[in-house]
């Protein structure tokens, strides 16, 4: 029985409270029955408990307490489960698990149904290191609980799964099922007495995997659901381990002192001090307080020896070896490593033998199941065979005749209907084709007239605009007064805006028609960035800083220099227009994995609402109707990016202004 208790103590951190589940279920029962149940617990390992459990069952039956009847049956099961001679009790355990489950089904007590399945049958296979059989049982249990939509049973299955994967050392799977149990608890408000331990385990996993932002969230939830002094101590030790993983040793020391105080003041925690010793060893090792770490190791080793917990010895030797190595005691470390390897080697060989036996057992079970199914199938077939043959023959002949007659008639009707429908559709299609042809000719003619109009009107407008600009300059020089210069600057500035608007309309027309030829040449991206920066600098507000950063020296790619520069000019000009304080940054990044170059234009301006960010790429869209421009700049930029086989998007996660990302292929 000592070996059984030692094993259960090792997995206590994950399943604390499982063995006492019956006690949680038998509150509010008859006092006499409860007293007798406690007497049964005192002699649980002795054969006399079998007859006492029968008496307990009759007492509960007399008072009409079906829950206590289930407890009486579980008491018999526990006698075989905790008996030291486990090798000869397996059949009894399986048999009594089925009896308890049958009673639980009959009396509608699903808690006991899943309790004996998970905490007794699966735990029994787990103790025997029959991990594959345990996992198979757990999966069957989970499937049944999910089909019944019994949330408590599903949660118990998750606990069982995490125990199995913990025994196999698969921490990622343990984390997954702990998280699933937490999600069930939070969503359905289930009664999970030890949920604090699961929150702590999840927090430690996040800390070990570099996700500190989630650590505090789960630690806080664990502290909120503390149900005992043991839970309080455990969540504090979880916090210590998280702080050690994140390098917060000073904070870890303070919390460790609080946990040590709880252990010192709660006598009931003395039998659960292994987690405290492990944490002390990790902390004192991290802070290089090796003397204290050795003291904690000695206390842990003493506990293992006094409780005959040989299963914990490999972990002890490994901890001690690592500590000696850090203390530069190489010889002692080597000795401890040797002991650890010897123990794990023996355990590995034993596990291989167990696994082989498991596979043989599973194959035998599958073979028997297949044979039973085959025999059942053959029996059913023989019963139906002779009758079916006659019926099938007669029915087949009759059905064939009916089918061919019906099919011939149906085909004739369908053929006539299809021919009529086809003629109607042909007439409709011919009319539609003629209409489409005429519409296409009109559209092409209109498009051609539009392009000619745009070219002519732009030429006609540019000539007088250039004259206006020229004569404005002459006027400014002829009458060099402040007022005249101011008028001349205003005329010149608005003339330039009008020219830019005309250029934008021509540019987007050329891009639409596809007449803009892409000229691929080796282009220095830094040179494009420098040119765009210098062109936009005169239009910056007084308090705005402009910077340019290239993260990969001076990248050179084959692309159209004019189009790249034009897109950067538009993006930087747009940023300058709406940024009145702060800064504007142009950054060039090279992503060799995706084989692309990204130009990132970031500003601290007024920003663009999330629901309008895609609208700004549409033509003639202006979020501020009073701002200058035609609303074509970003449309031209996106079309130009697509012509270069690239893209232009807005970073929706950037909230300090606006960030445009312009990407083109690296080659």
C-alpha positions in Angstrom: 0.0 0.0 0.0 3.0 2.3 0.6 3.9 2.3 -3.1 0.4 3.1 -4.1 0.3 6.1 -1.7 3.7 7.3 -2.9 2.5 7.3 -6.5 -0.6 9.2 -5.7 1.3 11.7 -3.7 3.5 12.4 -6.8 0.6 13.4 -8.9 -1.2 15.1 -6.0 -0.3 18.6 -7.4 -2.5 17.9 -10.4 -5.3 15.8 -8.9 -5.4 17.0 -5.3 -8.6 16.1 -3.8 -9.5 13.2 -6.2 -9.2 10.5 -3.6 -11.4 12.5 -1.2 -14.1 13.1 -3.8 -16.4 10.8 -2.0 -16.2 12.9 1.2 -17.3 16.0 -0.8 -20.3 14.1 -2.1 -21.6 12.8 1.3 -22.3 15.9 3.1 -25.8 16.3 4.7 -26.4 12.6 5.3 -27.7 10.7 8.3 -25.3 11.1 11.3 -25.4 7.4 12.1 -24.6 6.5 8.5 -21.9 9.0 8.4 -20.3 7.7 11.6 -20.3 4.2 10.3 -18.8 5.4 7.0 -15.9 6.9 8.9 -15.3 3.6 10.7 -15.2 1.9 7.3 -12.5 4.3 6.2 -10.3 3.4 9.2 -10.1 -0.3 8.0 -10.1 0.4 4.3 -7.1 -1.9 3.6 -8.5 -4.8 5.7 -10.8 -7.6 4.3 -13.4 -6.8 7.0 -14.3 -3.6 5.2 -16.1 -5.7 2.5 -18.8 -6.9 5.0 -18.9 -3.4 6.6 -19.5 -1.8 3.2 -22.5 -4.2 2.7 -23.9 -3.1 6.1 -23.3 0.6 5.1 -25.2 -0.1 1.9 -28.2 -1.6 3.8 -28.2 1.4 6.3 -28.3 3.9 3.4 -31.0 1.9 1.6 -33.1 1.9 4.8 -32.9 5.7 5.0 -33.5 6.1 1.3 -30.1 7.7 0.7 -29.1 6.6 -2.8 -26.0 8.8 -2.7 -24.7 7.0 0.4 -25.4 3.6 -1.3 -23.1 4.7 -4.1 -20.5 5.6 -1.5 -20.8 2.1 0.1 -20.1 0.5 -3.3 -17.2 2.9 -3.8 -15.8 1.8 -0.4 -15.6 -1.8 -1.7 -13.9 -0.5 -4.8 -11.5 1.5 -2.7 -10.5 -1.6 -0.7 -9.2 -3.3 -3.9 -7.8 0.0 -5.3 -5.7 0.8 -2.2 -4.7 -2.8 -1.4 -1.0 -3.2 -1.7 -1.2 -6.4 -3.7 -2.4 -4.6 -6.8 -1.2 -7.2 -9.3 -3.9 -9.6 -8.1 -6.7 -7.0 -7.7 -7.0 -5.7 -11.3 -10.0 -7.8 -12.2 -11.7 -6.9 -8.9 -11.1 -3.2 -9.6 -12.5 -3.4 -13.1 -15.5 -5.5 -11.9 -16.4 -3.1 -9.1 -16.0 0.0 -11.3 -18.6 -1.5 -13.6 -20.9 -2.3 -10.7 -20.7 1.3 -9.3 -21.3 2.7 -12.8 -24.3 0.4 -13.3 -25.8 1.6 -9.9 -25.0 5.3 -10.7 -26.8 5.0 -14.1 -29.8 3.3 -12.5 -30.1 6.0 -9.8 -29.1 8.9 -12.1 -25.9 9.9 -10.3 -23.5 10.7 -13.1 -20.9 12.2 -10.6 -20.2 8.7 -9.3 -20.3 7.2 -12.7 -17.4 9.4 -14.0 -15.7 9.5 -10.6 -14.9 5.7 -10.5 -14.1 5.7 -14.2 -11.5 8.5 -13.9 -10.3 8.5 -10.3 -10.2 4.7 -10.0 -10.0 2.8 -13.3 -7.9 5.2 -15.2 -5.8 6.1 -12.2 -5.2 2.4 -11.6 -3.8 2.0 -15.2 -1.8 5.1 -14.7 -0.2 3.7 -11.5 0.7 0.6 -13.4 2.2 2.9 -16.1 -0.2 1.5 -18.7 -0.4 4.9 -20.3 -1.9 3.8 -23.6 -4.7 1.8 -21.9 -5.3 4.8 -19.5 -5.4 7.2 -22.5 -7.8 4.9 -24.3 -10.2 4.7 -21.3 -9.9 8.5 -20.9 -10.8 9.1 -24.5 -13.8 6.8 -24.2 -14.9 8.6 -21.1 -14.6 12.0 -22.7 -16.6 10.9 -25.8 -19.4 9.6 -23.6 -19.5 12.7 -21.4 -19.6 14.9 -24.5 -22.4 12.9 -26.0 -24.4 13.4 -22.8 -23.3 17.0 -22.6 -22.4 16.4 -18.9 -20.1 19.3 -18.1 -18.8 17.9 -14.7 -17.9 14.7 -16.4 -16.2 16.5 -19.3 -14.2 18.5 -16.7 -13.2 15.2 -14.9 -12.1 13.8 -18.2 -9.9 16.9 -18.8 -8.3 16.3 -15.4 -7.7 12.7 -16.2 -6.1 13.6 -19.6 -3.8 16.1 -17.9 -2.8 13.5 -15.3 -1.9 11.0 -18.1 0.1 13.5 -20.1 1.8 14.7 -16.9 2.9 11.2 -16.1 4.3 11.0 -19.6 6.1 14.3 -19.2 4.2 16.1 -22.1 3.8 19.5 -20.5 2.2 21.1 -23.6 -0.7 18.6 -23.5 -1.0 19.0 -19.7 -1.4 22.8 -20.3 -4.0 22.2 -23.0 -6.3 20.2 -20.8 -5.8 22.4 -17.8 -6.9 25.3 -19.9 -9.9 23.4 -21.2 -11.0 22.6 -17.6 -10.6 26.3 -16.7 -12.7 27.3 -19.7 -15.5 25.0 -18.6 -15.3 26.3 -15.1 -15.5 29.9 -16.2 -18.3 29.3 -18.7 -20.6 27.1 -16.7 -19.6 28.0 -13.1 -18.9 24.3 -12.3 -18.0 23.1 -8.8 -14.2 22.6 -9.2 -12.7 22.5 -5.8 -9.1 22.5 -7.0 -9.4 24.9 -9.9 -6.8 27.2 -8.2 -4.1 24.6 -8.9 -5.0 24.6 -12.6 -4.8 28.4 -12.8 -1.3 28.2 -11.2 -0.1 25.5 -13.7 -1.3 27.5 -16.7 0.4 30.7 -15.4 3.7 28.7 -14.9 3.4 27.4 -18.5 2.9 30.9 -19.9 5.9 32.2 -17.9 8.1 29.4 -19.1 7.1 30.0 -22.7 7.7 33.8 -22.6 4.1 35.1 -22.4 4.3 37.3 -19.3 1.2 39.3 -20.2 -1.0 36.3 -19.4 0.9 35.2 -16.3 -0.6 37.8 -13.9 -4.1 37.3 -15.3 -4.2 33.6 -14.4 -2.4 34.0 -11.1 -5.0 36.6 -10.1 -7.8 34.2 -11.1 -6.2 31.4 -9.1 -5.9 33.6 -6.0 -9.6 34.5 -6.4 -10.7 30.9 -6.3 -8.6 29.7 -3.3 -10.6 27.2 -1.1 -8.0 26.1 1.5 -4.6 27.0 3.0 -3.1 24.4 0.6 -4.5 26.3 -2.4 -3.2 29.6 -1.0 0.3 28.1 -0.5 0.3 26.5 -4.0 -0.8 29.7 -5.9 2.0 31.6 -4.1 4.5 29.0 -5.1 3.2 29.2 -8.6 3.8 32.9 -8.5 7.4 32.3 -7.2 8.1 29.9 -10.1 6.7 32.4 -12.6 8.9 35.2 -11.2 11.9 32.9 -11.4 11.1 32.2 -15.1 10.8 35.9 -15.8 14.0 36.8 -13.8 12.1 38.7 -11.1 14.1 37.2 -8.3 13.5 39.9 -5.7 9.7 39.6 -6.1 10.1 35.8 -6.0 11.9 35.9 -2.7 9.1 38.0 -1.1 6.4 35.7 -2.2 8.4 32.6 -1.2 8.6 33.9 2.3 4.8 34.3 2.4 4.4 30.7 1.2 6.9 29.4 3.8 4.9 31.2 6.5 1.7 29.4 5.5 3.5 26.0 5.6 4.9 26.9 9.0 1.5 27.8 10.5 -0.6 25.1 8.9 0.2 21.7 10.3 -2.0 20.0 7.7 0.4 21.0 4.9 3.3 19.0 6.3 2.4 16.0 4.2 2.3 18.2 1.1 5.7 19.9 1.4 7.3 18.5 -1.7 6.2 21.4 -3.9 7.6 23.8 -1.3 11.0 22.1 -1.3 11.2 22.0 -5.1 10.4 25.7 -5.3 13.0 26.5 -2.6 15.6 24.6 -4.5 14.9 26.5 -7.7 14.8 29.9 -6.0 18.0 29.4 -4.0 19.7 28.0 -7.0 18.7 31.0 -9.1 19.9 33.4 -6.4 23.1 31.3 -5.9 22.3 30.7 -2.2 23.6 27.2 -2.5 23.7 26.5 1.2 20.0 27.1 1.6 19.3 25.1 -1.6 21.2 22.1 -0.1 19.2 22.4 3.1 16.0 22.3 1.0 17.3 19.3 -0.9 18.1 17.4 2.3 14.6 18.1 3.7 13.1 16.8 0.4 15.3 13.7 0.5 14.3 13.0 4.1 10.6 13.3 3.1 11.1 10.8 0.2 12.8 8.3 2.5 10.3 8.6 5.3 7.3 8.2 3.0 9.0 5.6 0.7 8.4 7.8 -2.4 10.9 6.1 -4.6 9.2 7.5 -7.7 10.5 11.0 -6.8 14.1 9.9 -6.5 15.1 10.6 -10.2 13.9 14.2 -9.9 15.7 14.6 -6.6 19.0 13.3 -8.1 18.6 15.6 -11.2 18.0 18.6 -9.0 21.0 17.8 -6.8 23.2 17.2 -9.8 22.3 20.5 -11.4 22.9 22.3 -8.1 26.3 20.6 -7.6 27.3 21.6 -11.2 26.4 25.2 -10.5 28.5 25.1 -7.3 31.4 23.8 -9.4 31.4 20.4 -7.6 31.8 18.5 -10.8 32.6 15.1 -9.2 29.5 15.2 -7.0 27.4 16.4 -9.9 28.7 13.5 -12.1 27.8 11.0 -9.3 24.2 12.4 -9.0 23.8 12.3 -12.8 25.0 8.7 -12.8 22.3 7.8 -10.2 19.7 9.7 -12.2 20.7 7.9 -15.4 20.6 4.5 -13.7 17.2 5.1 -12.2 15.7 6.5 -15.5 17.3 3.6 -17.5 15.6 1.0 -15.3 12.4 2.9 -15.5 12.7 3.2 -19.3 13.2 -0.5 -19.6 10.3 -1.2 -17.3 8.1 1.2 -19.3 9.1 -0.5 -22.5 8.0 -3.9 -21.1 4.7 -2.4 -19.9 4.1 -0.7 -23.2 4.7 -4.0 -25.0 2.3 -5.7 -22.7 -0.2 -2.9 -23.3 0.0 -3.2 -27.0 -0.5 -6.9 -26.8 -3.5 -6.4 -24.5 -5.0 -3.8 -26.8 -4.5 -6.0 -29.9 -6.1 -8.9 -28.1 -9.1 -6.8 -27.1 -9.4 -5.4 -30.6 -9.1 -8.9 -32.1 -11.8 -10.3 -29.7 -14.1 -7.3 -30.5 -13.6 -7.8 -34.2 -14.3 -11.5 -33.9 -17.5 -10.8 -31.8 -18.7 -8.3 -34.4 -18.0 -10.8 -37.2 -19.9 -13.6 -35.4 -22.8 -11.4 -34.7 -22.9 -10.3 -38.3 -22.7 -13.9 -39.6 -25.6 -14.9 -37.4 -27.8 -12.1 -38.6 -26.9 -12.8 -42.2 -27.8 -16.5 -41.9 -31.2 -15.7 -40.3 -32.1 -13.3 -43.2 -30.3 -15.0 -46.0 -32.9 -17.5 -47.3 -35.9 -15.3 -46.9 -34.1 -12.3 -48.4 -32.9 -14.2 -51.5 -36.5 -15.1 -52.7 -37.8 -11.6 -51.9 -34.9 -9.9 -53.6 -35.1 -12.0 -56.8 -38.8 -11.4 -57.3 -38.6 -7.8 -56.3 -35.6 -7.2 -58.6 -37.4 -8.6 -61.6 -40.5 -6.5 -61.0 -38.5 -3.3 -60.2 -36.4 -3.7 -63.4 -39.5 -3.9 -65.6 -41.1 -0.9 -63.8 -37.9 1.0 -63.8 -37.3 0.7 -67.6 -40.9 1.6 -68.4 -40.8 4.6 -66.1 -37.4 5.7 -67.3 -38.3 5.6 -70.9 -41.4 7.7 -70.4 -39.6 10.2 -68.1 -36.8 10.6 -70.6 -39.2 11.4 -73.4 -40.9 14.1 -71.3 -37.6 15.6 -70.2 -36.2 15.5 -73.8 -39.2 17.5 -75.1 -39.1 20.0 -72.2 -35.3 20.4 -72.6 -35.7 21.1 -76.3 -38.3 23.8 -75.7 -36.3 25.4 -72.9 -33.2 25.3 -75.0 -34.9 27.1 -77.9 -36.2 29.8 -75.5 -32.7 30.3 -74.0 -31.1 30.5 -77.4 -33.4 33.4 -78.4 -32.7 35.2 -75.1 -28.9 34.7 -75.5 -29.0 36.0 -79.0 -30.8 39.2 -77.9 -28.5 39.6 -74.9 -25.4 39.1 -77.1 -26.6 41.9 -79.4 -27.3 44.2 -76.6 -23.9 43.5 -75.0 -22.2 44.2 -78.3 -23.9 47.6 -78.7 -23.2 48.5 -75.0 -19.5 47.5 -75.5 -19.2 49.7 -78.5 -20.8 52.6 -76.7 -18.6 52.1 -73.7 -15.4 51.9 -75.7 -16.4 55.1 -77.7 -17.2 56.9 -74.4 -13.9 55.8 -72.9 -12.0 57.0 -75.9 -13.8 60.3 -75.9 -13.1 60.7 -72.2 -9.4 60.1 -72.7 -9.3 62.6 -75.6 -11.2 65.1 -73.5 -8.9 64.7 -70.5 -5.7 65.1 -72.7 -7.1 68.1 -74.6 -8.5 69.9 -71.5 -5.3 69.3 -69.5 -3.2 70.8 -72.3 -5.6 73.8 -72.7 -5.5 74.4 -68.9 -1.8 73.9 -68.5 -0.9 76.6 -71.0 -2.8 79.5 -69.3 -1.8 78.2 -65.9 1.9 78.4 -66.9 1.2 81.9 -68.2 -0.4 82.9 -64.9 2.5 81.5 -62.9 5.0 83.3 -65.2 3.3 86.7 -65.1 2.8 86.3 -61.4 6.5 86.0 -61.0 7.1 89.1 -63.2 4.5 91.0 -61.3 6.1 90.1 -58.0 9.5 91.3 -59.3 8.1 94.5 -60.8 6.2 95.5 -57.6 8.3 94.1 -54.8 5.9 95.1 -52.0 4.9 92.7 -49.3 1.3 92.7 -50.3 2.0 92.1 -53.9 4.4 89.2 -53.1 1.7 87.7 -50.8 -0.9 87.8 -53.7 1.7 86.4 -56.1 2.5 83.5 -53.7 -1.2 82.7 -53.3 -1.7 82.7 -57.1 1.4 80.5 -57.6 0.4 78.1 -54.9 -3.1 77.6 -56.1 -1.9 77.3 -59.7 0.4 74.5 -58.6 -2.5 72.8 -56.8 -4.6 73.0 -60.0 -1.7 71.6 -62.0 -1.3 68.8 -59.5 -5.0 68.0 -59.8 -4.8 67.9 -63.6 -1.7 65.6 -63.3 -3.6 63.3 -60.9 -6.5 63.0 -63.3 -4.2 62.3 -66.3 -2.1 59.8 -64.2 -5.2 57.8 -63.0 -6.5 57.8 -66.6 -3.2 56.4 -67.9 -3.2 53.7 -65.2 -6.7 52.7 -66.0 -6.1 52.5 -69.8 -2.8 50.5 -69.2 -0.8 52.9 -71.4 1.6 53.6 -68.6 4.7 51.5 -69.4 6.6 50.0 -66.5 10.3 50.5 -66.9 12.3 48.1 -64.8 15.8 49.3 -63.9 18.2 48.8 -61.0 16.9 51.3 -58.4 18.5 52.5 -55.2 15.6 52.6 -52.7 17.5 55.0 -50.4 17.8 57.4 -53.3 14.1 57.3 -53.9 13.5 57.8 -50.2 15.9 60.8 -50.0 14.3 62.4 -53.0 10.8 62.0 -51.6 11.9 63.4 -48.2 13.4 66.5 -49.8 10.4 67.2 -52.0 8.0 67.1 -49.1 10.1 69.0 -46.6 9.0 72.5 -47.7 5.4 71.6 -47.0 5.9 70.5 -43.4 4.3 72.3 -40.5 6.6 74.2 -38.2 6.7 71.7 -35.3 6.8 68.5 -37.4 10.0 66.4 -37.6 10.8 64.4 -40.8 13.1 61.3 -40.7 14.1 58.5 -43.0 15.4 55.1 -41.9 16.7 52.2 -44.0 17.3 49.0 -42.0 19.4 47.2 -44.6 22.0 49.6 -45.9 21.2 50.7 -49.4 19.0 48.0 -51.0 18.8 47.9 -54.8 15.9 46.3 -56.7 14.7 46.1 -60.3 11.6 48.2 -60.4 10.2 51.5 -61.9 12.0 54.3 -60.1 9.5 57.0 -61.2 6.4 55.1 -59.9 8.1 54.2 -56.6 9.1 57.9 -56.1 5.7 59.0 -57.1 4.0 56.7 -54.5 6.4 57.9 -51.8 5.7 61.6 -52.7 2.0 61.1 -52.5 2.2 59.2 -49.1 4.6 61.8 -47.5 2.6 64.7 -48.9 -0.6 63.2 -47.5 1.1 62.7 -44.1 2.4 66.3 -44.1 -1.0 67.7 -44.9 -2.7 66.1 -41.8 0.3 66.2 -39.3 0.6 69.5 -37.4 2.8 68.3 -34.5 5.0 65.3 -33.8 6.8 63.7 -36.6 6.7 61.8 -39.9 8.9 58.8 -40.6 9.8 56.9 -43.7 11.2 53.4 -43.0 12.5 50.8 -45.6 12.4 47.1 -44.5 13.6 44.1 -46.5 11.8 40.8 -45.8 13.9 38.1 -47.5 11.5 35.3 -46.4 8.6 36.9 -48.2 11.0 38.3 -50.9 9.6 41.8 -50.6 10.6 45.4 -49.7 8.3 47.5 -47.5 8.2 51.3 -47.4 6.5 52.3 -44.1 5.2 55.9 -43.8 4.2 56.7 -40.2 2.8 60.0 -39.0 1.5 61.3 -35.7 -1.4 63.2 -37.4 -5.1 63.1 -36.9 -5.4 59.5 -38.0 -8.2 57.7 -40.0 -11.2 56.1 -38.3 -11.2 52.3 -38.5 -14.4 52.1 -40.5 -13.1 54.6 -43.1 -9.6 53.1 -43.7 -10.5 51.2 -46.8 -12.7 54.1 -48.2 -9.7 56.4 -48.5 -8.4 54.3 -51.4 -11.6 55.0 -53.4 -11.6 57.8 -56.0 -12.6 61.3 -55.0 -13.0 60.3 -51.4 -12.1 63.0 -48.9 -12.7 62.5 -45.2 -12.3 66.2 -44.7 -14.3 68.1 -47.3 -12.4 71.4 -46.5 -8.9 69.9 -47.1 -7.1 70.6 -50.4 -6.8 68.0 -53.1 -9.0 65.9 -55.4 -9.2 62.7 -53.3 -7.2 60.8 -56.1 -3.8 60.6 -54.5 -4.3 57.3 -52.5 -6.2 55.8 -55.5 -3.2 56.5 -57.7 -0.8 55.1 -55.1 -2.7 51.8 -54.8 -3.0 51.5 -58.6 0.7 52.2 -59.0 1.6 49.6 -56.3 -0.5 47.0 -58.1 1.2 47.9 -61.4 4.5 47.1 -59.7 3.1 43.7 -58.5 3.0 45.1 -55.0 0.4 46.4 -52.6 -0.6 49.4 -50.4 -2.4 49.0 -47.1 -3.1 50.8 -43.8 -1.8 49.2 -40.6 -5.1 49.0 -38.7 -3.3 48.2 -35.4 -1.4 51.5 -35.4 -3.3 54.0 -33.2 -0.9 56.9 -32.7 -1.7 58.5 -36.1 -1.6 56.8 -39.5 0.8 54.1 -40.9 0.8 53.2 -44.6 2.7 50.1 -45.8 3.8 50.1 -49.5 5.3 46.8 -50.6 7.0 45.7 -53.8 8.7 42.5 -54.9 12.4 42.1 -53.9 13.2 40.8 -57.4 
